[in-house]
Amino acid sequence: MAVAFHKGYTLTSGDLKISIRDMTGTLIDPYYIRYALYDVTTGVEILIGPSERVPATTGTGQYYSNATVPLDANIGDWVIRWNFRESVTSPLVEAVQEFNVVGDNVVVSVTGSPEVDNLIRRLRILLRDNNPDRNYSIEGKELIDIKIENKIYSLSIEEFYSIIEEEKNGSL
């Protein structure tokens, strides 16, 4: 699972989000967008709450769920199903995101910083990393490419980590 939340947590713009783009890659506001939350802890999708929730937005084409994880939620796998239409005549498109509801004793932030946690999560997705302890060991010398504002920067994982630490300590 890529994302985990505690019971009673209210989702924010950094949590379960979706960006809608047209064929040219430009962010757009679709004609229609809704989402629904499903508990899949039993292996069967169970709708939780309304089937057509209206998402919050942070700007053109950028939407997120601002739902609250129920206090009585089952611990385990959940999904959010996004449905949208670009225009009145466009077909309905569905996107699915998986997430996890965890117990109170589970740490959901590795670093204590949502921004750094998001960088780590995005790097793990790019590396197709689902079990780093089993799959490989990174020594820090490996080079990675990071694209920022259409410029590509190559740096070692050690350098990347030191930048994250500097940002976390406020010295960047």
C-alpha positions in Angstrom: 0.0 0.0 0.0 1.3 3.4 -0.9 -0.7 5.5 1.5 -2.0 4.8 5.0 -4.3 6.8 7.3 -5.6 6.4 10.8 -9.2 6.1 11.7 -10.8 9.6 12.2 -8.2 11.3 9.9 -9.6 14.0 7.6 -8.0 13.8 4.2 -6.3 16.9 2.9 -4.9 18.1 -0.5 -1.7 16.1 0.0 -3.5 12.8 0.4 -5.9 11.1 -2.1 -5.7 13.4 -5.1 -6.1 13.4 -8.9 -5.0 15.7 -11.7 -7.2 15.9 -14.8 -5.5 16.8 -18.1 -6.6 17.1 -21.7 -4.9 15.4 -24.6 -2.2 18.1 -24.7 -1.3 17.7 -21.0 -3.0 20.9 -19.9 -4.8 20.8 -16.6 -8.5 21.2 -17.1 -11.7 21.2 -15.0 -13.8 18.3 -16.3 -17.5 18.6 -17.0 -18.2 16.0 -14.2 -16.0 14.6 -11.4 -17.1 12.5 -8.4 -15.5 9.9 -6.2 -16.5 7.1 -3.8 -14.7 5.2 -1.0 -14.7 1.5 -0.7 -13.7 -0.9 2.1 -12.1 -4.0 0.5 -10.8 -5.6 3.8 -13.0 -8.6 3.2 -12.1 -9.1 -0.4 -15.4 -7.5 -1.6 -15.8 -3.8 -2.2 -18.2 -2.3 0.3 -19.3 1.3 -0.5 -18.7 3.6 2.5 -20.8 6.8 2.5 -22.2 8.4 -0.6 -21.5 6.9 -4.0 -21.0 10.3 -5.7 -19.0 12.5 -3.4 -17.9 15.9 -4.7 -14.1 16.5 -4.4 -12.4 19.6 -3.1 -10.1 21.5 -5.5 -6.8 23.3 -5.2 -6.9 24.8 -8.6 -7.7 24.0 -12.2 -7.7 20.3 -12.8 -6.5 19.4 -9.3 -8.9 17.6 -7.0 -8.7 15.7 -3.7 -10.9 13.8 -1.3 -11.6 15.8 1.8 -13.5 12.9 3.5 -12.8 11.7 7.0 -11.8 8.1 7.6 -14.6 6.7 9.7 -13.8 6.1 13.3 -15.3 2.6 13.0 -13.4 1.8 9.7 -12.0 -1.7 9.3 -8.2 -1.9 9.3 -6.9 -3.0 6.0 -7.2 -2.3 2.2 -9.4 0.5 0.9 -9.9 2.1 -2.5 -11.1 5.4 -3.8 -12.8 5.3 -7.3 -12.6 8.6 -9.2 -15.1 9.1 -12.1 -15.0 12.0 -14.5 -16.0 13.2 -17.9 -13.9 15.8 -19.8 -17.0 17.1 -21.6 -20.8 16.4 -21.8 -20.2 13.9 -24.6 -17.0 12.3 -23.3 -17.1 8.8 -22.0 -17.0 8.2 -18.2 -13.4 7.6 -17.1 -12.6 5.8 -13.9 -9.3 6.0 -11.9 -8.7 3.9 -8.8 -6.3 4.6 -6.0 -5.5 2.1 -3.2 -4.9 3.1 0.4 -4.8 1.5 3.8 -6.5 2.2 7.1 -4.2 1.4 9.9 -4.4 1.1 13.7 -3.4 3.9 16.0 -0.1 2.3 16.9 1.1 2.3 13.3 3.5 5.0 12.2 2.2 6.5 8.9 5.0 9.1 8.6 8.6 8.0 8.1 10.2 11.4 8.5 7.5 13.5 10.3 7.4 15.8 7.3 4.6 15.3 4.8 6.6 16.9 2.0 9.6 14.6 2.6 7.3 11.5 3.0 5.8 12.5 -0.4 9.2 12.7 -2.0 10.1 9.3 -0.7 6.8 7.8 -1.8 7.2 9.3 -5.3 10.8 7.9 -5.5 9.7 4.5 -4.4 7.0 4.5 -7.1 9.5 5.5 -9.8 11.8 2.7 -8.6 8.9 0.3 -8.6 9.9 -0.4 -5.0 7.4 -2.4 -3.1 9.7 -4.1 -0.6 13.2 -2.4 -0.3 14.4 -4.7 2.5 13.9 -7.8 0.4 14.5 -6.5 -3.1 17.8 -4.5 -2.9 20.1 -2.4 -0.8 21.0 1.2 -1.9 24.4 2.4 -0.9 23.8 6.0 -1.9 26.2 6.2 -4.8 23.6 5.4 -7.4 22.6 8.3 -9.6 19.0 9.4 -10.0 17.5 11.9 -12.4 15.1 14.4 -11.0 13.0 16.7 -13.3 12.2 20.1 -11.9 10.5 22.7 -14.0 11.4 20.8 -17.2 15.1 20.7 -16.3 16.7 17.3 -15.4 19.2 17.1 -12.6 21.4 14.1 -12.0 22.5 13.5 -8.4 23.4 10.6 -6.1 21.0 9.3 -3.6 23.3 10.6 -0.9 23.1 14.1 -2.4 19.3 13.8 -2.7 19.1 12.7 1.0 21.3 15.6 2.2 19.0 18.1 0.3 16.0 16.6 2.0 17.7 16.9 5.4 18.7 20.5 4.7 15.1 21.3 3.7 13.8 19.5 6.8 16.2 21.5 9.1 15.3 24.8 7.3 18.9 25.4 6.1 18.0 25.1 2.4 
